[in-house]
Amino acid sequence: MPVNKEAYNQLNAELNSKGVTLVAVSKTRPAEDILELYDLGHRDFGENYVQELVTKSEQLPKDIRWHFIGHLQRNKVKYIAQFVHLIHGVDSFKLLDEINNQGIKQNRIIDCLIQVHIAIEETKFGFDEEELIPLADTISNYQMLNKANNVRICGLMGMASFTENMDKVRAEFKRLKRAFDKLLATRNNNLQTNFKLETLSMGMSNDYKVAIDEGSTMVRIGSLIFGERDHQ
Ligand SMILES: *Cc1c(COP(=O)(O)O)cnc(C)c1O
């Protein structure tokens, strides 16, 4: 299935005008498809399997900003730590700790988003909203002890329920935005360098308009640009 450049250009213009970052979700797509968008100037791409991401990052231009958007296992962080631009799905403190360890080894600070579980009826990974401020406090304490200096918390990520019911989706995005604002209010007077809360990653092909209405700053879009996937 060819890349839908018309859909991409339209989407890109719409998102640019709103200051929303587009992560083109290229999972399962061949490197040639990614290059087509690259040649149009696109640099932010999202993948959800470590091996696939590593292979593509080796094949493709080095100035691509690779977003890891899937469920990341701790024992795989080491494969992407050197080059990943943003890890969207941090869903446990242990995972964050491992990302920090790999950040130390690579001598870089790795940008992360905390994943929040907003789709009530679906079993998806992530923290509950009530856990966010205690989590941020724990991270801050670790940073004061110099035990979390190689991760930077840039914001939150969430996935809405997979449903046609946009009222439900909207309510879930609203909750995520509220959680983001609450967290921001506890950190914004803080001089810690390792919180830079400015990214709210929510919205996919079927619900990105609602997500932007509700305050998304980053959308992750695959099928609208690349066509329907066979699987995943
Ligand atoms: C696959 C995926 C997307 C993109 O989904 P589309 O419906 O193709 O836009 C976004 N976010 C995550 C976490 C994904 O796994």
The ligand as a Tripos MOL2 file, in Angstrom:
@<TRIPOS>MOLECULE
LIG
   15    15     1     0     0
SMALL
NO_CHARGES

@<TRIPOS>ATOM
      1 C1         -0.2680    1.7120   16.2250 C.3       1 LIG1
      2 C2         -0.2800    2.7980   17.2290 C.ar      1 LIG1
      3 C3         -0.6950    4.0940   16.8740 C.ar      1 LIG1
      4 C4         -1.1980    4.4860   15.4950 C.3       1 LIG1
      5 O1         -2.4100    3.9030   15.2140 O.3       1 LIG1
      6 P1         -3.2480    4.3070   13.9050 P.3       1 LIG1
      7 O2         -4.6240    3.9140   14.2390 O.co2     1 LIG1
      8 O3         -2.6700    3.5200   12.7840 O.co2     1 LIG1
      9 O4         -3.1040    5.7720   13.6960 O.co2     1 LIG1
     10 C5         -0.6260    5.0750   17.8610 C.ar      1 LIG1
     11 N1         -0.1890    4.8110   19.1010 N.ar      1 LIG1
     12 C6          0.2070    3.5870   19.4570 C.ar      1 LIG1
     13 C7          0.6750    3.3670   20.8580 C.3       1 LIG1
     14 C8          0.1810    2.5410   18.5440 C.ar      1 LIG1
     15 O5          0.5800    1.3250   18.9220 O.3       1 LIG1
@<TRIPOS>BOND
     1     1     2 1
     2     2     3 ar
     3     2    14 ar
     4     3     4 1
     5     3    10 ar
     6     4     5 1
     7     5     6 1
     8     6     7 2
     9     6     8 1
    10     6     9 1
    11    10    11 ar
    12    11    12 ar
    13    12    13 1
    14    12    14 ar
    15    14    15 1
@<TRIPOS>SUBSTRUCTURE
     1 LIG1         1 GROUP 0 **** ****
